Amino acid sequence: MKTAIVTGCNGGIGFATVEKFLDNGWSVVGMDVAPECIEKLENFTYVQGDLSKSADRENLINEAVKVFGTPR
């Protein structure tokens, strides 16, 4: 299964992007600054963070690998 990372996933375009990937059989790791995701979805993992912070970007990648595995 392919995995996508979507930032700004709680917003209109970001959330629509998440839904499109999920509808097409992808797993998704989404990041936003909000403490919680607006909706619980199957094959979706939410990571709270700020893209401008190096530690948050690193956490996003680590979480994606932890949940969905190392890319092939």
Backbone as CSV, one residue per row, in Angstrom:
resi,resn,N_x,N_y,N_z,CA_x,CA_y,CA_z,C_x,C_y,C_z
1,MET,0.843,-1.187,0.000,0.000,0.000,0.000,0.883,1.243,0.000
2,LYS,0.542,2.206,-0.807,1.284,3.454,-0.869,0.858,4.360,0.275
3,THR,1.788,5.208,0.727,1.522,6.132,1.824,1.848,7.551,1.386
4,ALA,0.929,8.471,1.688,1.132,9.887,1.384,1.220,10.671,2.691
5,ILE,1.960,11.755,2.660,2.010,12.698,3.780,1.332,13.969,3.308
6,VAL,0.352,14.425,4.089,-0.399,15.637,3.732,-0.297,16.615,4.895
7,THR,0.206,17.807,4.619,0.272,18.834,5.654,-0.948,19.742,5.530
8,GLY,-1.301,20.383,6.634,-2.497,21.220,6.627,-3.757,20.395,6.470
9,CYS,-3.746,19.186,7.033,-4.820,18.218,6.778,-6.150,18.549,7.453
10,ASN,-6.182,19.532,8.335,-7.454,19.919,8.954,-8.173,21.013,8.172
11,GLY,-7.520,21.559,7.168,-8.118,22.621,6.366,-8.874,22.074,5.174
12,GLY,-9.528,22.934,4.448,-10.361,22.532,3.319,-9.618,21.770,2.238
13,ILE,-8.567,22.359,1.675,-7.822,21.698,0.612,-7.060,20.499,1.158
14,GLY,-6.435,20.660,2.321,-5.684,19.564,2.923,-6.560,18.370,3.231
15,PHE,-7.725,18.611,3.811,-8.630,17.511,4.148,-9.175,16.849,2.887
16,ALA,-9.498,17.642,1.869,-9.963,17.077,0.601,-8.876,16.209,-0.035
17,THR,-7.622,16.612,0.106,-6.503,15.832,-0.411,-6.393,14.505,0.327
18,VAL,-6.529,14.541,1.652,-6.519,13.312,2.451,-7.612,12.366,1.957
19,GLU,-8.823,12.874,1.819,-9.943,12.038,1.374,-9.688,11.433,-0.004
20,LYS,-9.106,12.208,-0.908,-8.829,11.722,-2.264,-7.821,10.577,-2.227
21,PHE,-6.743,10.739,-1.465,-5.770,9.653,-1.329,-6.422,8.405,-0.735
22,LEU,-7.197,8.577,0.332,-7.845,7.429,0.978,-8.814,6.738,0.024
23,ASP,-9.575,7.519,-0.728,-10.526,6.956,-1.699,-9.827,6.130,-2.776
24,ASN,-8.551,6.446,-3.022,-7.793,5.744,-4.044,-6.878,4.663,-3.469
25,GLY,-7.144,4.255,-2.218,-6.451,3.125,-1.626,-5.116,3.417,-0.962
26,TRP,-4.786,4.669,-0.770,-3.540,5.025,-0.116,-3.732,5.080,1.403
27,SER,-2.659,4.933,2.133,-2.607,5.272,3.550,-2.123,6.711,3.619
28,VAL,-2.533,7.429,4.672,-2.162,8.839,4.774,-1.716,9.167,6.188
29,VAL,-0.624,9.924,6.269,-0.195,10.543,7.517,-0.410,12.034,7.321
30,GLY,-1.250,12.615,8.175,-1.565,14.028,8.057,-1.006,14.828,9.205
31,MET,-0.593,16.052,8.921,-0.060,16.939,9.953,-0.784,18.273,9.914
32,ASP,-1.027,18.802,11.109,-1.619,20.128,11.241,-1.232,20.661,12.613
33,VAL,-1.425,21.955,12.835,-1.074,22.554,14.122,-2.141,22.327,15.190
34,ALA,-3.338,21.967,14.796,-4.423,21.733,15.754,-4.097,20.526,16.641
35,PRO,-4.537,20.545,17.899,-4.226,19.432,18.800,-4.847,18.102,18.385
36,GLU,-5.948,18.125,17.650,-6.610,16.891,17.219,-7.085,17.034,15.780
37,CYS,-7.227,15.888,15.139,-7.749,15.869,13.778,-9.256,16.074,13.808
38,ILE,-9.800,16.675,12.768,-11.231,16.952,12.732,-12.074,15.696,12.577
39,GLU,-11.455,14.617,12.091,-12.237,13.405,11.847,-11.348,12.178,11.970
40,LYS,-11.891,11.086,12.487,-11.168,9.813,12.571,-11.445,9.034,11.284
41,LEU,-10.377,8.608,10.611,-10.509,7.910,9.347,-9.659,6.646,9.348
42,GLU,-10.101,5.629,8.621,-9.347,4.395,8.482,-8.129,4.632,7.580
43,ASN,-7.011,4.000,7.917,-5.743,4.137,7.180,-5.198,5.559,7.210
44,PHE,-5.550,6.301,8.261,-5.095,7.675,8.424,-4.505,7.841,9.819
45,THR,-3.339,8.457,9.876,-2.695,8.768,11.151,-2.478,10.269,11.220
46,TYR,-2.836,10.849,12.348,-2.695,12.289,12.547,-1.487,12.580,13.422
47,VAL,-0.700,13.567,13.011,0.442,14.026,13.791,0.282,15.530,13.991
48,GLN,0.245,15.963,15.231,0.136,17.384,15.529,1.530,17.988,15.435
49,GLY,1.656,19.091,14.701,2.956,19.730,14.591,2.938,20.948,13.698
50,ASP,4.073,21.627,13.696,4.265,22.856,12.934,5.407,22.624,11.943
51,LEU,5.126,22.713,10.658,6.138,22.459,9.631,7.354,23.368,9.729
52,SER,7.226,24.504,10.365,8.362,25.414,10.469,9.371,24.951,11.517
53,LYS,9.016,23.916,12.286,9.901,23.412,13.341,10.531,22.087,12.914
54,SER,11.848,22.060,12.932,12.596,20.882,12.512,12.196,19.631,13.293
55,ALA,12.038,19.757,14.599,11.678,18.596,15.428,10.307,18.048,15.037
56,ASP,9.362,18.919,14.685,8.032,18.472,14.270,8.075,17.767,12.917
57,ARG,8.907,18.273,11.999,9.065,17.599,10.704,9.668,16.214,10.886
58,GLU,10.666,16.124,11.734,11.298,14.830,12.005,10.299,13.867,12.643
59,ASN,9.493,14.374,13.565,8.468,13.545,14.208,7.459,13.033,13.180
60,LEU,7.085,13.864,12.224,6.149,13.466,11.173,6.684,12.276,10.390
61,ILE,7.932,12.356,9.968,8.534,11.266,9.203,8.670,10.015,10.060
62,ASN,9.133,10.176,11.299,9.275,9.026,12.200,7.944,8.335,12.444
63,GLU,6.895,9.105,12.602,5.567,8.537,12.836,5.066,7.794,11.601
64,ALA,5.301,8.352,10.431,4.892,7.692,9.183,5.595,6.342,9.039
65,VAL,6.883,6.299,9.311,7.633,5.043,9.206,7.180,4.058,10.272
66,LYS,6.934,4.552,11.479,6.493,3.671,12.574,5.161,3.003,12.251
67,VAL,4.230,3.757,11.717,2.883,3.245,11.470,2.793,2.452,10.168
68,PHE,3.421,2.940,9.093,3.229,2.336,7.786,4.473,1.672,7.206
69,GLY,5.597,1.755,7.896,6.800,1.063,7.453,7.712,1.911,6.598
70,THR,8.875,1.359,6.325,9.892,2.028,5.535,9.531,1.961,4.054
71,PRO,9.689,3.068,3.327,9.403,3.052,1.888,10.282,2.040,1.164
72,ARG,9.747,1.439,0.112,10.510,0.483,-0.685,10.966,1.134,-1.959
